[in-house]
């Protein structure tokens, strides 16, 4: 993930009490919701979290 993408995350939603699984889920949701990040993942040949299984192209 790019630094720019990390800076665009809404840090107010992230609390210290969140588990790694919760944070990973938030990050995956953020990537899925951002078309530029999805395109960058595809360009680099990296899997898009939890998207491939849902796509019905």
Secondary structure, DSSP 4 states (H G I P E B T S, - for coil): --HHHHHHS-GGG--TT--HHHHHHHHHHHHHH-HHHHHHHHHTTPPPTTTTTT---
